[in-house]
Structure formats: structure tokens, C-alpha cells
Amino acid sequence: MFSSFLKILLIVPFIVVMSIITTVVVVLTRSPIVFDSLVRFFYSGILVLSSVKVKVVGLEGFDASRNYIYVANHSSYYDIPSVMTGIPDKFIRIMYKKELQKIPVFGWAMKWTRFYIPINRGRGMEAQQSLEKAIERIKNGESVLLFAEGTRTTDGNLQQFKRGAFNIAVKSGIPVVPVTINGSYRIMPKGSLQIRSGEITLVVGKPILPPAENGKSSELQLMEEVHQSLSKNFIAQ
């Protein structure tokens, strides 16, 4: 437990300092290359301070020159750092709840740098407009990371998938790459402040092309294909 406390003492000020640096530099330069370099350093730093290593399997034939929608299972806060540092895609964006912008420093950085994609999870016109803007950005060449379950697992097992990620994938028409994340639940399960050292393994599946037609049946078809890929490589924790 003392080890976790020490890690938190190192990680929290690192997050604050890097959020401030990233915000100032990106606001001044408006450069996506600079932003992504800082983000990779940020997530790499968190992993190093946490004594967490990332192993990636399945990158044979991976085409890093085009954009994808990465759909993964969600077990821990360490899922995002592992994907952002482990997959050789320079411009992976994260879709996040708009209310996270209210978090001091870190949330402000997400808002002011403007490269990540805010989603209003409420109802009505604003929620729909935020989704349409996200889909347009994906169509225009940005890769994005989505979580099939919508939230972190509470027991280390795969949860029921939600249609949200697949609705976005079908409407954007961009190939979906299933990413199975193993080991992150042990590092830091939901509801725990303990950070364990260890290794996270990413299993990158083959790209899946969404059905040509929009609609619920297409979303469910894509969801089933992605579920088969993730469940085949998933190791219960």
C-alpha cells in the first residue's frame, strides 16, 4: 500500500505539470504533431511512474498510414495510457464526457487544447450535435478510441456491450480495430486507489469494415463481430 501511495505522490504532480505544459504549448502552436508528442510523453510517464509495462501482440500487417476506430474492453484507468503508447497510430483521439472539462487543470487542458472529442451525454439537440461533430472528425481522418462496454468492469470480466460505439462506427464508415486489453484490471481495478506494478498486454485484431447501411441491425452485426474478436483473446482477471 505504501508503494501505491508513493506512486500517487509522483503521478498527481506529473499530471498537473504536464497538463499545464501541454495546454500552453498547444494553445500557442495549434500543432497536432506537438500535441500528440506531448500526449505520448504524458502517458508514457504515467506508466513509468506506475512501474507498468505494455506488450503489444498482433501488429503484423498493421497499416499506420490510415485512420481507424479502435474498440476495446474497459477494465481500468490504465487502459487509455496502454493503448495510446502501445499502438503506433500518431493521431488517436479520445471521446470524453463533456462534464470532465470541469476538472481543474486536467479537464481544462482537454477543453482548451481542442484535439480530443467532447460528447454531451444528455438528451436533446446538443447531444446529437456533439455526436455528429465527432463522426465528422473521424470521417476527416482522425482515429478514435472507444470502449465497447461504456464503463469500466467491476469484476474483471467482459461486460455487456453497448451500441454507442458501434453507432458511431457504422455512421462514420471507418474500419474498426478490436483491441483486447489484458492485465489492466489487476493494475488498478475500479473503486481502488491501489496501483500494482505489472504488465498490460494489448491484442490487436484485424480491421473490420462496418456494414454499408446505417441502422440498428448493422450496429448489432458489427457489435457481434467485435465481441467475438475481443472475447476470443480476453483473459478474465
Backbone bond lengths (Angstrom), bond angles and torsions (degrees), N, CA, C in turn:
res aa  C-N    CA-C-N  psi(-1)  N-CA   C-N-CA  omega(-1)  CA-C   N-CA-C  phi
1 M - - - 1.461 - - 1.529 110.66 -
2 F 1.362 115.86 -36.95 1.461 119.71 178.45 1.521 110.19 -61.78
3 S 1.336 116.05 -38.05 1.460 120.87 178.67 1.527 110.71 -60.77
4 S 1.333 117.22 -41.78 1.461 121.30 178.58 1.522 110.93 -64.83
5 F 1.332 115.89 -40.86 1.464 120.63 179.58 1.519 110.47 -61.95
6 L 1.339 116.68 -41.30 1.458 121.43 179.13 1.527 110.84 -65.28
7 K 1.331 115.99 -40.97 1.466 120.18 178.59 1.528 111.05 -62.16
8 I 1.334 116.11 -43.27 1.466 120.45 179.57 1.530 110.53 -63.17
9 L 1.350 116.91 -39.70 1.462 120.86 178.15 1.529 111.89 -61.68
10 L 1.319 116.97 -29.52 1.458 121.23 178.83 1.532 111.52 -85.91
11 I 1.335 116.16 -39.42 1.469 120.68 -173.45 1.527 111.96 -72.04
12 V 1.335 117.72 -43.47 1.468 120.51 -175.72 1.532 112.42 -59.03
13 P 1.344 119.75 -51.28 1.471 117.88 177.52 1.527 112.94 -65.68
14 F 1.336 117.38 -29.85 1.465 120.30 176.77 1.526 110.02 -63.96
15 I 1.339 116.78 -43.00 1.466 121.02 178.25 1.531 110.72 -62.16
16 V 1.323 116.17 -44.56 1.467 120.52 -179.02 1.525 110.84 -62.50
17 V 1.330 116.53 -49.44 1.468 120.92 -177.68 1.523 111.02 -63.63
18 M 1.341 117.20 -45.25 1.464 120.44 -178.56 1.525 111.64 -68.06
19 S 1.335 117.50 -33.48 1.465 120.52 177.40 1.523 110.62 -64.59
20 I 1.330 115.86 -41.27 1.470 120.13 179.41 1.526 110.35 -67.60
21 I 1.326 116.76 -47.12 1.470 120.68 -179.66 1.530 110.67 -60.72
22 T 1.332 116.15 -46.68 1.463 120.21 -178.47 1.521 111.28 -62.08
23 T 1.314 116.56 -43.56 1.470 120.48 -179.62 1.530 111.10 -61.46
24 V 1.317 116.48 -49.54 1.470 120.39 -177.22 1.526 110.77 -63.49
25 V 1.336 116.73 -48.76 1.470 120.38 -176.54 1.530 111.34 -64.72
26 V 1.335 116.64 -43.64 1.470 119.77 -176.37 1.524 111.30 -72.12
27 V 1.326 117.84 -37.18 1.461 120.40 177.35 1.536 110.01 -62.16
28 L 1.330 116.39 -35.61 1.462 120.62 -179.38 1.528 112.56 -77.30
29 T 1.334 116.32 -37.16 1.470 119.43 -174.29 1.522 113.82 -97.43
30 R 1.352 116.78 -30.81 1.463 122.54 -175.15 1.537 111.08 53.91
31 S 1.318 115.49 33.32 1.461 120.51 -177.14 1.526 110.61 -101.65
32 P 1.354 118.20 120.14 1.466 119.72 176.88 1.529 112.41 -65.24
33 I 1.331 116.86 -29.40 1.466 120.16 178.62 1.527 110.39 -67.02
34 V 1.332 115.89 -44.30 1.466 120.27 177.25 1.521 110.43 -63.50
35 F 1.323 115.91 -43.78 1.465 120.30 179.58 1.524 111.12 -58.43
36 D 1.324 116.74 -48.67 1.457 119.31 -176.67 1.524 112.50 -68.14
37 S 1.316 117.48 -32.25 1.461 120.64 175.97 1.526 110.64 -65.31
38 L 1.326 116.21 -43.64 1.463 120.52 178.61 1.524 111.59 -66.78
39 V 1.336 116.10 -38.96 1.466 120.08 -179.62 1.526 111.09 -65.04
40 R 1.325 116.62 -42.01 1.463 119.81 179.07 1.527 111.14 -65.34
41 F 1.332 116.30 -38.87 1.462 119.72 175.81 1.528 110.32 -64.52
42 F 1.326 116.11 -40.12 1.465 121.83 179.37 1.536 111.29 -59.94
43 Y 1.343 116.29 -51.86 1.461 119.43 -178.13 1.527 111.73 -70.23
44 S 1.320 117.27 -35.37 1.468 120.05 176.44 1.523 110.56 -62.56
45 G 1.338 115.41 -40.09 1.463 120.34 178.98 1.518 112.25 -62.68
46 I 1.327 116.54 -42.09 1.464 120.23 178.00 1.523 110.61 -61.05
47 L 1.328 116.90 -43.20 1.466 120.79 179.57 1.531 111.39 -64.36
48 V 1.328 117.01 -43.15 1.462 120.82 179.49 1.526 110.77 -63.56
49 L 1.328 116.90 -46.72 1.469 120.65 179.89 1.526 111.97 -64.48
50 S 1.332 116.33 -24.27 1.468 121.02 -179.80 1.529 112.35 -92.41
51 S 1.330 117.31 -4.41 1.474 122.59 -176.14 1.524 110.64 59.56
52 V 1.329 115.16 45.80 1.469 121.82 179.93 1.532 109.05 -117.29
53 K 1.319 116.21 129.08 1.461 121.92 176.76 1.524 109.75 -105.97
54 V 1.333 116.23 153.99 1.461 121.67 -179.99 1.524 109.39 -122.28
55 K 1.317 115.27 128.36 1.466 122.39 176.28 1.525 107.90 -114.62
56 V 1.334 117.40 135.88 1.453 121.50 -177.78 1.522 109.98 -119.37
57 V 1.328 116.25 130.59 1.459 123.17 179.65 1.526 108.60 -122.49
58 G 1.335 117.21 138.65 1.465 120.26 173.38 1.514 116.01 100.60
59 L 1.322 117.98 18.55 1.459 120.31 -178.73 1.526 113.28 -88.25
60 E 1.333 116.88 2.62 1.457 119.62 178.62 1.536 109.83 -60.40
61 G 1.313 116.29 125.05 1.462 120.38 179.43 1.517 113.94 78.09
62 F 1.330 117.49 7.63 1.471 120.85 -179.54 1.526 110.13 -67.49
63 D 1.320 117.20 128.55 1.458 122.86 -179.59 1.523 109.51 -97.60
64 A 1.325 115.40 99.31 1.466 120.03 -176.97 1.521 113.07 -81.23
65 S 1.328 117.08 0.90 1.465 120.25 -177.18 1.524 112.91 -87.16
66 R 1.335 118.24 -9.22 1.461 120.25 -178.67 1.524 110.24 -121.88
67 N 1.337 116.20 170.72 1.455 119.71 -178.11 1.524 111.49 -97.10
68 Y 1.326 115.51 153.63 1.456 122.64 -179.19 1.529 110.05 -138.92
69 I 1.314 114.69 165.26 1.465 121.18 165.15 1.521 106.29 -105.60
70 Y 1.326 115.94 113.25 1.465 120.75 179.04 1.525 108.11 -89.64
71 V 1.319 116.15 121.73 1.469 120.95 179.17 1.518 108.20 -114.32
72 A 1.326 116.14 120.92 1.465 121.58 -174.03 1.517 111.55 -127.90
73 N 1.329 115.37 163.13 1.462 120.58 167.67 1.524 108.20 -78.37
74 H 1.335 116.13 162.06 1.472 120.30 -172.89 1.518 109.98 -129.53
75 S 1.340 115.84 113.32 1.461 120.49 -176.05 1.515 113.53 -121.51
76 S 1.341 118.24 -21.13 1.461 119.48 -168.53 1.519 110.91 -162.46
77 Y 1.333 115.73 164.65 1.458 120.59 171.69 1.532 111.44 -62.87
78 Y 1.314 116.52 -18.10 1.470 120.76 -177.35 1.529 112.93 -85.62
79 D 1.316 117.86 -0.45 1.469 120.43 177.75 1.532 111.12 -64.59
80 I 1.323 116.28 -46.19 1.467 119.70 -177.28 1.537 111.74 -65.47
81 P 1.349 119.58 -48.85 1.463 118.01 177.00 1.530 113.48 -58.07
82 S 1.321 117.44 -37.21 1.466 119.61 -178.52 1.522 111.73 -68.07
83 V 1.335 117.16 -41.16 1.469 120.38 179.36 1.528 110.75 -70.53
84 M 1.322 117.03 -42.64 1.463 120.84 -176.22 1.521 112.65 -66.63
85 T 1.323 117.30 -28.01 1.465 120.07 179.28 1.527 112.28 -97.81
86 G 1.327 116.98 -23.70 1.463 119.94 -173.43 1.515 115.15 -89.07
87 I 1.326 117.87 -29.38 1.470 121.18 -177.19 1.532 109.35 -96.05
88 P 1.331 117.59 126.93 1.473 121.33 -175.39 1.526 113.69 -79.28
89 D 1.309 115.89 53.71 1.458 122.38 176.01 1.519 106.35 -114.90
90 K 1.321 117.68 118.25 1.458 121.33 -170.62 1.520 113.84 -70.99
91 F 1.331 117.52 -23.56 1.462 118.39 -170.32 1.528 112.21 -126.06
92 I 1.323 117.33 53.83 1.464 120.86 176.43 1.526 108.74 -81.13
93 R 1.325 115.57 126.21 1.458 120.73 177.50 1.536 109.53 -103.72
94 I 1.297 115.07 156.38 1.464 121.78 177.98 1.520 108.06 -114.76
95 M 1.319 116.41 135.01 1.460 121.08 172.09 1.526 107.26 -93.85
96 Y 1.312 116.59 127.89 1.454 119.79 -175.32 1.531 111.03 -133.01
97 K 1.311 114.82 157.32 1.463 120.24 178.15 1.533 109.68 -65.96
98 K 1.317 116.44 130.25 1.461 120.82 -175.27 1.524 112.18 -58.18
99 E 1.326 116.91 -30.46 1.462 119.64 -178.10 1.528 113.00 -66.17
100 L 1.368 116.92 -16.52 1.467 119.90 177.35 1.524 111.74 -66.87
101 Q 1.335 116.91 -17.04 1.456 120.48 178.36 1.524 112.20 -64.54
102 K 1.323 116.97 -15.29 1.467 121.15 -179.54 1.524 112.51 -81.34
103 I 1.352 117.95 -11.90 1.461 120.89 179.33 1.520 109.09 -68.89
104 P 1.330 118.50 125.43 1.463 120.59 -178.90 1.532 112.56 -55.09
105 V 1.291 117.06 139.11 1.465 128.06 176.42 1.523 111.95 66.53
106 F 1.340 118.80 -66.65 1.460 121.54 -176.70 1.527 111.01 -64.45
107 G 1.324 116.80 -47.95 1.455 121.11 179.24 1.520 112.20 -66.67
108 W 1.323 115.68 -37.70 1.459 119.79 177.50 1.531 110.58 -63.66
109 A 1.334 115.89 -37.60 1.470 120.11 179.12 1.530 110.55 -62.30
110 M 1.337 117.45 -42.80 1.458 120.42 178.74 1.527 110.90 -62.59
111 K 1.327 115.83 -37.32 1.462 120.22 -178.24 1.523 111.79 -71.69
112 W 1.324 117.38 -48.04 1.460 121.26 -170.95 1.526 113.34 -79.79
113 T 1.346 117.55 -28.06 1.465 118.16 177.89 1.530 111.52 -74.52
114 R 1.341 117.22 -28.81 1.469 123.99 170.44 1.531 115.33 66.79
115 F 1.317 118.58 12.98 1.455 119.06 179.41 1.530 111.98 -92.16
116 Y 1.324 117.45 -29.74 1.462 119.98 174.65 1.531 109.17 -81.08
117 I 1.324 115.91 162.87 1.466 120.42 -168.45 1.534 110.70 -109.41
118 P 1.345 118.10 109.85 1.465 120.46 178.79 1.523 111.44 -78.71
119 I 1.318 115.43 140.88 1.461 121.27 177.44 1.525 109.01 -124.67
120 N 1.301 115.54 126.79 1.457 121.13 174.07 1.526 107.96 -84.10
121 R 1.334 117.23 112.91 1.461 120.62 -173.95 1.527 112.79 -88.82
122 G 1.314 116.39 8.77 1.451 119.28 176.13 1.515 110.81 -78.63
123 R 1.306 115.57 -163.46 1.459 120.27 179.92 1.528 109.45 -110.29
124 G 1.306 115.19 165.57 1.448 118.65 174.59 1.507 113.88 100.64
125 M 1.330 115.41 -169.41 1.451 123.64 -172.77 1.525 112.56 -62.73
126 E 1.337 117.65 -41.56 1.460 120.78 -177.18 1.526 111.45 -62.96
127 A 1.327 116.52 -40.49 1.469 120.72 178.59 1.519 110.56 -63.30
128 Q 1.320 116.94 -43.84 1.460 121.57 -179.64 1.527 110.99 -65.70
129 Q 1.325 116.67 -40.77 1.466 120.84 179.54 1.523 111.47 -64.50
130 S 1.326 117.57 -37.76 1.460 120.46 179.95 1.525 110.82 -66.44
131 L 1.333 117.15 -36.04 1.460 120.87 176.89 1.526 111.07 -68.54
132 E 1.318 116.48 -41.50 1.464 120.63 179.68 1.527 111.26 -63.87
133 K 1.324 117.19 -39.01 1.465 121.01 177.30 1.523 110.35 -65.08
134 A 1.334 116.51 -39.65 1.464 120.71 179.07 1.519 110.79 -63.66
135 I 1.325 116.77 -45.03 1.468 121.68 -179.81 1.530 110.36 -63.21
136 E 1.327 116.83 -38.98 1.468 120.70 179.62 1.522 110.80 -64.37
137 R 1.325 117.23 -39.89 1.460 120.38 179.15 1.522 111.30 -66.66
138 I 1.314 117.27 -36.41 1.464 120.93 177.51 1.528 110.00 -66.93
139 K 1.329 116.41 -43.26 1.464 120.63 177.77 1.527 111.65 -60.69
140 N 1.322 115.92 -29.72 1.466 120.91 -177.01 1.526 113.03 -85.90
141 G 1.338 117.09 8.10 1.457 118.69 170.81 1.508 117.73 115.83
142 E 1.327 119.05 1.22 1.454 120.27 179.78 1.524 110.62 -89.27
143 S 1.329 116.31 137.93 1.458 120.95 171.04 1.524 108.41 -83.82
144 V 1.318 116.23 156.22 1.459 119.25 -178.82 1.520 109.86 -144.83
145 L 1.335 115.77 146.68 1.458 122.33 176.13 1.524 109.47 -103.34
146 L 1.342 116.11 124.53 1.464 122.00 178.04 1.527 109.15 -125.00
147 F 1.326 116.09 150.58 1.456 120.60 177.62 1.529 109.99 -108.18
148 A 1.324 115.60 122.96 1.462 121.56 -173.51 1.520 112.78 -62.08
149 E 1.337 116.15 -32.74 1.466 119.45 -175.45 1.529 112.51 -87.39
150 G 1.329 116.40 -14.71 1.454 119.99 177.80 1.507 114.87 85.53
151 T 1.337 117.86 -24.99 1.457 121.84 -179.37 1.521 108.71 -154.38
152 R 1.329 116.65 168.62 1.463 120.34 -177.39 1.537 111.77 -72.91
153 T 1.333 115.10 144.85 1.453 120.25 176.59 1.524 110.42 -68.28
154 T 1.318 116.36 149.00 1.467 120.47 179.03 1.525 112.47 -100.72
155 D 1.349 117.26 -9.64 1.464 119.42 -176.43 1.527 114.24 -131.30
156 G 1.328 117.70 6.55 1.455 120.38 178.32 1.509 114.87 85.60
157 N 1.325 117.34 2.35 1.461 121.47 178.76 1.530 110.42 -106.35
158 L 1.333 115.46 162.11 1.460 119.17 174.89 1.521 109.75 -64.42
159 Q 1.322 116.69 136.60 1.455 121.08 176.73 1.526 109.67 -97.16
160 Q 1.310 114.90 174.47 1.459 119.87 175.53 1.523 109.62 -65.49
161 F 1.327 116.05 135.11 1.453 120.78 179.26 1.525 110.43 -75.74
162 K 1.331 115.64 149.69 1.456 122.13 175.86 1.529 109.25 -110.67
163 R 1.309 116.15 154.83 1.465 120.22 -172.56 1.525 113.60 -76.96
164 G 1.330 118.36 -15.08 1.454 121.20 -172.66 1.518 114.23 -52.16
165 A 1.333 117.06 -50.82 1.461 121.15 -178.41 1.519 111.17 -62.34
166 F 1.318 116.39 -35.65 1.460 121.03 -175.24 1.530 111.43 -81.70
167 N 1.313 116.72 -26.30 1.460 121.05 171.86 1.523 110.01 -62.81
168 I 1.336 115.61 -45.06 1.460 121.34 178.80 1.529 110.53 -65.71
169 A 1.331 116.87 -41.52 1.462 121.12 -178.44 1.522 111.86 -64.39
170 V 1.332 116.94 -44.88 1.462 120.85 -179.08 1.531 110.90 -65.85
171 K 1.325 117.09 -42.27 1.463 120.38 -177.83 1.531 112.33 -70.46
172 S 1.327 116.78 -29.01 1.465 119.65 179.72 1.524 112.01 -84.48
173 G 1.357 116.65 -26.75 1.455 120.81 178.71 1.516 114.76 72.69
174 I 1.333 117.48 17.08 1.466 122.06 -177.75 1.534 109.68 -94.57
175 P 1.339 118.71 140.64 1.468 120.84 179.05 1.527 112.34 -54.97
176 V 1.322 115.01 140.49 1.462 122.00 -179.62 1.528 109.32 -101.74
177 V 1.318 116.44 129.36 1.464 121.88 176.45 1.528 108.56 -108.37
178 P 1.342 117.98 111.27 1.466 120.08 176.97 1.530 109.98 -70.29
179 V 1.317 117.20 133.31 1.462 121.76 177.83 1.523 108.75 -125.90
180 T 1.321 115.86 111.53 1.463 120.23 178.03 1.521 108.61 -89.45
181 I 1.332 115.44 125.96 1.471 121.03 -179.29 1.526 108.33 -107.23
182 N 1.323 116.37 115.79 1.464 122.41 178.55 1.527 110.30 -114.57
183 G 1.325 116.32 135.82 1.460 121.02 174.03 1.514 115.56 101.85
184 S 1.323 118.54 -16.31 1.464 119.57 -175.81 1.532 112.49 -73.46
185 Y 1.336 116.27 -27.99 1.472 118.89 179.55 1.528 110.13 -63.00
186 R 1.316 116.43 -39.34 1.461 120.43 178.98 1.526 111.04 -66.55
187 I 1.328 117.00 -33.86 1.463 120.58 -179.01 1.528 110.84 -63.20
188 M 1.336 115.39 -48.70 1.470 119.61 -178.89 1.521 109.87 -158.72
189 P 1.338 117.44 89.86 1.466 119.94 -179.76 1.523 111.90 -69.34
190 K 1.314 115.36 160.36 1.464 121.05 179.61 1.526 110.16 -59.91
191 G 1.326 115.54 134.43 1.459 120.81 178.54 1.515 114.33 89.33
192 S 1.348 117.19 -0.78 1.463 121.12 -178.17 1.521 110.16 -114.08
193 L 1.333 115.88 146.21 1.463 121.44 173.61 1.519 111.42 -102.85
194 Q 1.321 116.21 -0.09 1.456 120.24 179.27 1.528 110.42 -79.29
195 I 1.321 116.45 130.64 1.461 122.14 179.47 1.518 108.43 -112.89
196 R 1.326 116.27 112.89 1.463 120.88 179.91 1.531 110.12 -95.29
197 S 1.305 115.36 144.18 1.458 120.00 172.62 1.520 108.66 -71.14
198 G 1.336 116.97 156.82 1.462 118.55 178.83 1.518 112.39 161.46
199 E 1.317 115.10 -165.33 1.466 121.54 -178.07 1.525 110.29 -126.35
200 I 1.315 115.45 136.69 1.464 122.66 174.43 1.520 107.79 -108.04
201 T 1.335 116.47 132.49 1.457 121.27 178.62 1.522 110.03 -110.34
202 L 1.317 115.96 127.65 1.461 122.04 174.17 1.521 108.59 -102.68
203 V 1.327 116.53 126.34 1.466 121.05 174.74 1.519 106.99 -109.03
204 V 1.329 115.74 110.03 1.461 121.67 -175.55 1.529 109.16 -91.98
205 G 1.335 116.24 119.03 1.455 121.40 -179.10 1.516 112.32 -84.83
206 K 1.313 116.20 173.25 1.458 121.88 177.23 1.530 109.99 -73.08
207 P 1.322 117.63 144.71 1.476 120.67 179.07 1.527 111.71 -59.87
208 I 1.329 115.07 140.37 1.463 122.07 178.81 1.527 107.70 -117.11
209 L 1.319 116.73 123.81 1.461 120.98 -179.99 1.533 109.35 -82.08
210 P 1.326 118.20 126.20 1.467 120.55 179.67 1.527 111.12 -63.88
211 P 1.337 117.81 152.97 1.465 120.66 174.41 1.527 110.99 -57.07
212 A 1.325 116.41 149.30 1.467 120.98 -176.05 1.524 112.90 -68.01
213 E 1.343 117.18 -30.51 1.465 120.66 -176.66 1.522 111.24 -93.86
214 N 1.335 115.31 141.45 1.455 120.63 174.60 1.525 109.82 -77.54
215 G 1.328 115.07 164.29 1.459 119.00 176.34 1.516 112.82 127.89
216 K 1.322 115.01 167.58 1.455 122.11 -175.46 1.525 112.04 -61.06
217 S 1.335 117.79 -42.40 1.465 120.47 -176.98 1.528 110.81 -63.55
218 S 1.326 117.85 -38.07 1.461 121.38 177.48 1.523 111.25 -66.99
219 E 1.328 115.82 -40.47 1.459 120.14 178.46 1.533 111.01 -63.67
220 L 1.325 116.89 -42.50 1.463 120.89 179.59 1.526 111.32 -67.41
221 Q 1.327 116.77 -36.80 1.462 120.66 177.31 1.524 110.71 -63.14
222 L 1.327 116.40 -46.50 1.463 120.94 178.78 1.524 110.85 -65.06
223 M 1.313 116.51 -40.50 1.453 121.20 179.30 1.526 111.40 -60.05
224 E 1.335 116.97 -40.72 1.457 121.67 179.26 1.528 111.09 -65.75
225 E 1.333 117.07 -41.97 1.459 120.50 179.71 1.532 111.02 -63.77
226 V 1.321 116.35 -43.09 1.463 120.64 179.54 1.527 110.21 -67.73
227 H 1.323 116.82 -39.46 1.467 120.83 179.14 1.521 110.69 -61.48
228 Q 1.318 117.65 -41.55 1.465 120.77 178.47 1.511 111.10 -61.99
229 S 1.319 117.47 -40.85 1.457 121.06 179.47 1.526 111.84 -66.88
230 L 1.324 116.54 -45.83 1.464 120.06 -178.30 1.529 111.45 -67.60
231 S 1.326 116.85 -45.14 1.458 120.15 -176.73 1.528 112.03 -66.75
232 K 1.344 116.26 -30.82 1.473 120.54 178.94 1.535 111.43 -63.33
233 N 1.334 115.97 -34.69 1.469 119.90 -175.72 1.523 113.46 -103.75
234 F 1.330 116.58 -4.96 1.461 119.85 -174.90 1.528 112.20 -77.36
235 I 1.321 115.16 137.83 1.469 122.15 175.92 1.528 107.80 -113.53
236 A 1.330 116.60 114.89 1.475 120.58 -179.93 1.523 109.44 -60.30
237 Q 1.333 114.15 140.54 1.466 119.63 -176.71 1.524 111.64 -117.25
